[in-house]
Amino acid sequence: MTRLHHDRTPPVGPAPDRDAGPLAGFASLRIRNYRIYTLGQTTSVVGNWMQNIAVGWLTLQLTHSGTLLGVVIGARYLPVALLGAWGGLVVDRHDTRRLLALTQVCFAAQAALLTVLTAADLVTLPLLIVVMLTLGLTNLFDSPARQKMISELVDAEHLTNAIAINSTFVNTAKLLGPGAAGFVIAALGVAPCFALDTVSFLAVLVSLAMLRTAELYPAEREVRGSGQIRAGLAHIRRTPELLYPMLMVYVTGVLTWEFPVSLPLLTTSAFHSGSAGYGAATALMSAGGVMGGLVAMRRRRLSTRSLSLSALIWGTLICAAALAPSLPVALALLVLVGAGSITFNSSAKTLMQVGAAPQMRGRVMSIWSIGWMGGTVIGAPAVGAVGTAFGPRGALFVGGVAAAGVGLAVLLLSTTGRSATGRGGPATAS
């Protein structure tokens, strides 16, 4: 019999705070369902990042324009920006596992279409934009479902650790994906990257099929009713542990997390490097993300203050990378930028997943998706335009200023609020 969400007794494995030794940060991997799911997701992310690199490189080959590169990338996130809250409500109303299986089938079909179009030399800029829009429609449901699924695989004590492990494994996949894409593009062209992405979705489908239903922790589904999207927004507005992280996510999601635009411009225009330089920059950022994830996996307590400090440090490192005098210096700094990105992203997701009411988690995480991914609709063309107008370094620098600025602002707001109310503990349970 499937457990209801209020029964959070762990089926397997000790709680993270009772683990000891160097492997304490991997405690959630002792849970069978979580381990299987994470393996499938990591495999798929390798293929997905091969596709991301291939799409960016293909767009630059077609257009030679940073602005149009931003338009193509932004098209993928337009549905999330416009309909993200509704997508989260759909996730709250349906079985998360079945919904994820459906999105993987759709993703595989879309990647197969890109494979055929590219191999046959039929791809054009308008056609590529249309395919990105269809990917965005699928992601409308996939993103909040993936975030919500983590909380249905582990008990409450493991949730913080599980989110950090997931982020670390995803960044490990990001390390492998761009490097593999650079090699495949140089040796075989763009189409094989799309073909490998198509196959990678089978790993997720297999992992979902292997999950033990009796060991899941599903939230009670939301019943149909009026005003449910407004209720989700009000829930965020009334909860400081959700509101402040969401503010930082929106600012950085629009202006900072535009590395698919800013990195190609930096490596190709500022340092005159080809696909190898772009692949190295992305791979080293992901390597730094793995380092940051390993640190995050061992953290027990988070707060709005610690998140704002993460944003401030992250933004400062991005500005330094934008002003680097040479490619080797920029690459070294991008390792630290990657570490900062995963520390910020993992912490923000943890604060929101733990702070959200279980029956609203899909809506909360979909609103997170609107800012973190849907913001690309505005941010990618804007950052591309900044790169065109003020030089390739400007595209990266503006993101650093945004992250540092919002981090400092929230740090001051949260400190003022804490002083005024006399409150201030951590926002999450260990």
C-alpha positions in Angstrom: 0.0 0.0 0.0 1.4 3.4 -0.9 2.3 5.7 2.0 0.5 9.0 2.3 2.7 12.1 2.6 2.2 12.5 6.3 3.8 9.2 7.0 7.4 10.1 6.6 9.0 7.1 8.3 12.0 6.2 6.2 11.8 2.8 4.5 15.5 2.4 4.2 18.7 4.0 5.6 19.5 6.1 8.6 18.9 9.9 8.7 21.8 12.0 7.5 22.5 13.5 11.0 23.1 10.0 12.3 25.6 9.1 9.7 29.3 9.5 10.4 32.5 9.5 8.4 33.5 10.8 5.0 30.4 9.3 3.2 27.9 11.1 5.4 27.1 13.4 2.6 25.9 10.5 0.4 23.3 9.2 3.0 20.3 9.5 0.6 21.9 7.1 -1.8 21.2 4.3 0.6 17.5 4.7 -0.3 17.0 2.3 -3.3 14.3 4.4 -5.1 16.3 7.6 -4.8 19.5 5.8 -6.0 17.8 4.4 -9.1 16.1 7.6 -10.0 19.2 9.7 -9.6 21.2 7.3 -11.9 18.5 7.6 -14.6 18.3 11.4 -14.3 22.1 11.8 -14.4 22.4 9.7 -17.6 19.7 11.8 -19.2 21.3 15.1 -18.2 24.5 14.0 -20.0 22.5 13.7 -23.2 20.6 16.8 -22.6 23.7 18.9 -22.2 25.1 17.4 -25.4 21.9 18.7 -27.0 22.3 22.1 -25.4 25.8 22.6 -26.7 24.8 21.3 -30.1 21.9 23.7 -30.3 24.1 26.7 -29.3 26.8 25.7 -31.8 24.3 25.1 -34.6 22.7 28.4 -34.0 26.0 30.3 -34.2 26.8 28.4 -37.4 23.5 29.5 -38.9 23.4 33.1 -37.7 26.8 34.2 -36.4 24.7 36.4 -34.0 24.7 36.6 -30.2 21.2 38.2 -30.2 19.7 35.4 -32.3 21.4 32.8 -30.2 19.6 34.3 -27.2 16.3 34.2 -29.2 16.7 30.5 -29.9 17.6 29.7 -26.3 14.8 31.9 -25.1 12.2 30.2 -27.3 12.7 27.0 -25.2 11.7 28.8 -22.1 8.8 30.9 -23.4 6.1 28.3 -22.5 7.5 28.1 -18.9 7.4 31.9 -18.7 3.9 32.2 -19.9 2.2 29.1 -18.4 4.6 27.9 -15.7 2.2 28.3 -12.8 -0.5 26.3 -14.6 2.0 23.6 -15.3 2.8 23.3 -11.6 -0.9 23.1 -10.8 -1.2 20.2 -13.3 1.7 18.5 -11.5 0.0 19.0 -8.1 -3.2 17.3 -9.5 -1.6 14.2 -11.1 0.6 11.3 -10.3 4.2 12.6 -10.5 5.8 9.4 -11.7 3.4 8.8 -14.6 3.7 12.5 -15.7 7.5 12.2 -15.8 7.3 9.1 -17.9 5.1 11.0 -20.4 7.5 13.9 -20.6 10.5 11.6 -21.2 8.7 10.1 -24.2 8.0 13.6 -25.6 11.6 14.7 -25.1 12.9 11.6 -26.9 10.6 12.2 -29.9 11.7 15.9 -30.1 15.4 14.9 -29.9 14.9 12.3 -32.6 13.3 15.0 -34.8 16.3 17.3 -34.4 18.6 14.3 -35.3 16.7 13.8 -38.6 16.5 17.4 -39.5 20.2 18.1 -38.8 21.4 14.9 -40.5 19.4 15.7 -43.6 20.6 19.3 -43.6 17.0 20.6 -43.4 17.3 22.7 -40.3 16.7 26.4 -40.5 16.5 29.1 -37.9 12.7 29.3 -37.9 12.4 25.5 -37.7 14.9 25.4 -34.9 12.9 28.0 -32.9 9.7 25.9 -33.4 11.4 22.8 -32.1 12.7 24.8 -29.1 9.1 25.9 -28.4 7.9 22.3 -28.4 10.7 21.4 -26.0 9.5 24.2 -23.8 6.0 22.9 -23.7 7.2 19.6 -22.5 9.4 21.2 -19.9 6.4 23.1 -18.6 5.4 19.9 -16.8 8.7 18.1 -16.6 10.6 20.7 -14.5 8.2 21.0 -11.5 7.6 17.2 -11.7 11.3 16.4 -11.5 11.7 18.8 -8.5 8.7 17.4 -6.7 9.7 13.8 -7.4 12.7 14.1 -5.1 10.5 14.8 -2.1 8.5 11.7 -3.0 11.5 9.4 -3.0 13.0 10.2 0.5 11.7 11.0 3.9 11.8 14.6 5.3 15.1 14.1 7.2 16.9 13.2 3.9 15.3 15.9 1.7 18.1 18.5 2.1 20.8 15.9 1.4 18.8 14.4 -1.5 18.5 17.8 -3.3 22.2 18.5 -2.8 23.2 15.1 -4.2 20.8 15.5 -7.1 22.4 18.9 -7.9 25.9 17.4 -7.6 25.2 14.5 -9.9 23.5 16.8 -12.4 26.6 18.9 -12.5 28.8 15.9 -12.9 26.6 15.1 -15.9 27.1 18.6 -17.1 30.9 18.1 -16.9 30.6 15.0 -19.1 28.0 16.3 -21.5 29.7 19.4 -22.9 33.1 17.6 -23.1 31.5 14.7 -25.0 29.6 17.2 -27.2 32.7 19.0 -28.1 34.5 15.8 -29.1 31.4 14.5 -31.1 30.9 17.8 -32.9 34.6 18.0 -33.9 34.7 14.4 -35.1 31.2 13.7 -36.4 29.2 16.9 -36.5 26.1 18.1 -34.6 23.5 15.4 -35.5 25.1 12.6 -33.4 24.7 14.8 -30.3 20.9 14.9 -30.9 20.9 11.1 -31.5 22.7 10.4 -28.2 20.3 12.7 -26.4 17.4 10.7 -27.8 18.7 7.4 -26.4 19.5 9.0 -23.0 15.8 9.4 -22.2 15.4 5.6 -22.0 17.5 5.7 -18.8 14.8 7.8 -17.1 12.0 5.6 -18.3 13.7 2.5 -17.1 14.5 4.0 -13.7 10.9 5.1 -13.2 9.7 1.6 -14.1 12.0 0.2 -11.5 10.8 2.3 -8.5 9.0 0.4 -5.7 5.6 2.0 -5.3 5.3 0.9 -1.6 8.4 2.9 -0.7 7.3 6.2 -2.2 6.1 9.2 -0.2 3.6 10.8 -2.5 1.9 14.1 -1.5 -1.9 14.1 -1.5 -3.0 15.4 -4.9 -4.7 18.7 -5.2 -8.4 18.5 -6.1 -9.8 20.7 -8.8 -11.0 24.1 -7.6 -11.0 27.8 -8.4 -8.2 30.2 -7.5 -5.6 27.5 -7.0 -2.8 29.3 -8.9 -3.6 32.5 -6.9 -3.4 30.4 -3.7 0.1 29.2 -4.7 1.3 32.8 -5.2 -0.3 33.9 -1.9 1.5 31.1 -0.2 4.8 32.3 -1.4 4.0 36.0 -0.6 3.0 35.1 3.0 6.1 32.9 3.6 9.5 34.9 3.9 11.4 31.6 3.6 9.9 31.3 0.1 9.6 35.0 -0.9 13.2 36.1 -0.4 14.8 33.0 -2.2 12.3 33.4 -5.0 13.3 37.1 -5.4 16.9 36.1 -5.8 16.0 33.3 -8.2 14.1 35.6 -10.5 16.9 38.3 -10.7 19.6 35.7 -11.3 17.5 33.6 -13.6 16.9 36.5 -15.9 20.3 38.1 -16.0 22.9 35.7 -14.5 22.0 32.2 -15.5 22.5 33.0 -19.2 25.8 31.1 -19.6 24.7 29.4 -22.9 24.7 33.0 -24.3 27.5 34.6 -22.4 30.1 31.8 -22.5 30.1 31.3 -26.3 30.5 35.1 -26.7 33.3 35.2 -24.2 35.3 32.3 -25.6 34.7 32.9 -29.3 34.8 36.8 -29.4 36.8 37.9 -26.5 39.4 35.1 -26.5 39.0 34.0 -30.2 38.7 30.3 -29.2 36.6 27.8 -31.1 34.3 25.0 -30.0 37.2 23.5 -27.9 37.3 26.7 -25.8 33.6 26.9 -25.4 33.5 23.2 -24.4 36.3 23.7 -21.9 34.6 26.7 -20.3 31.4 24.8 -19.9 33.1 21.6 -18.6 35.2 23.5 -16.1 32.2 25.4 -14.8 30.5 22.0 -14.3 33.6 20.7 -12.6 33.4 23.6 -10.2 29.7 22.8 -9.7 30.6 19.3 -8.6 33.0 20.7 -6.0 30.3 23.1 -4.8 27.8 20.2 -4.7 30.1 18.1 -2.5 30.2 20.9 0.0 26.4 21.4 -0.2 25.8 17.7 0.4 27.3 18.0 3.9 25.4 21.1 4.9 22.7 20.6 7.5 21.2 24.0 8.0 20.3 26.8 5.5 18.8 30.2 5.8 17.9 33.2 3.7 21.0 34.9 5.0 23.3 32.1 3.9 21.6 32.1 0.4 22.1 35.9 0.0 25.8 35.5 0.9 26.1 32.8 -1.7 24.6 35.1 -4.3 26.9 38.0 -3.4 30.0 35.8 -3.6 28.9 34.1 -6.8 28.2 37.5 -8.5 31.6 38.8 -7.5 33.3 35.7 -9.0 31.4 36.1 -12.3 32.5 39.8 -12.6 36.1 38.7 -12.1 35.8 36.1 -14.8 34.3 38.6 -17.2 37.3 40.9 -16.6 39.9 38.1 -16.9 43.0 39.2 -18.9 43.4 35.8 -20.7 41.5 32.6 -21.4 43.5 30.5 -18.8 42.6 33.0 -16.1 39.0 33.1 -17.1 38.8 29.3 -17.2 40.3 29.1 -13.6 37.7 31.6 -12.4 34.9 29.7 -14.1 35.7 26.7 -11.9 34.8 28.9 -8.9 31.8 30.4 -10.7 30.6 26.8 -11.2 31.0 26.1 -7.5 29.1 29.2 -6.6 26.3 28.4 -9.0 25.6 25.0 -7.6 25.8 26.3 -4.0 23.3 29.0 -4.8 20.9 26.9 -6.9 20.9 23.9 -4.5 20.4 26.1 -1.5 17.5 28.0 -3.1 15.7 24.8 -4.2 16.2 23.3 -0.7 14.7 26.3 1.0 11.7 26.3 -1.3 11.0 22.6 -1.2 11.2 22.4 2.6 9.3 25.7 3.1 6.5 24.9 0.7 3.3 23.1 1.9 3.4 19.6 0.4 0.2 20.0 -1.6 1.5 23.2 -3.2 5.1 22.0 -3.9 4.4 21.6 -7.6 3.1 25.2 -7.9 6.0 26.6 -5.8 8.6 24.8 -7.9 6.9 25.8 -11.1 7.1 29.4 -10.1 10.7 28.8 -9.3 11.0 27.4 -12.9 9.4 30.6 -14.3 12.2 32.6 -12.8 15.2 30.3 -13.2 14.4 29.0 -16.7 11.5 31.1 -18.0 13.4 34.2 -17.3 15.7 33.2 -20.1 12.9 34.4 -22.5 13.8 38.0 -21.5 17.3 37.4 -20.2 18.9 35.5 -23.1 18.0 38.1 -25.8 18.9 40.9 -23.4 22.2 39.5 -22.4 23.0 38.7 -26.1 22.1 42.3 -27.0 24.4 43.5 -24.2 27.2 41.4 -25.6 26.6 42.8 -29.1 26.4 46.4 -27.9 29.1 46.5 -25.2 31.3 43.5 -26.1 31.3 39.9 -25.1 32.7 40.6 -21.6 29.7 42.8 -20.9 27.3 39.9 -21.4 28.9 38.0 -18.5 29.6 41.0 -16.4 26.0 42.2 -16.2 25.0 38.8 -14.8 27.6 39.1 -12.1 26.4 42.6 -11.1 22.8 41.3 -10.9 23.7 38.3 -8.6 25.9 40.4 -6.3 23.4 43.2 -6.2 20.3 41.1 -5.3 22.4 39.1 -2.8 23.5 42.3 -1.0 19.9 43.7 -1.1 18.3 40.6 0.4 21.1 40.3 2.9 20.3 43.8 4.1 16.5 43.2 4.1 16.8 39.9 6.0 19.1 41.4 8.5 16.8 44.4 9.0 13.8 42.2 9.3 15.5 39.9 11.8 16.6 42.8 14.0 13.0 44.3 13.9 11.3 41.0 14.9 13.9 39.6 17.1 13.8 36.4 15.0 16.4 34.7 12.9 17.1 31.0 12.9 17.7 28.8 10.0 14.9 28.5 7.5 15.2 24.8 7.1 15.3 21.8 9.3 18.4 19.7 9.4 
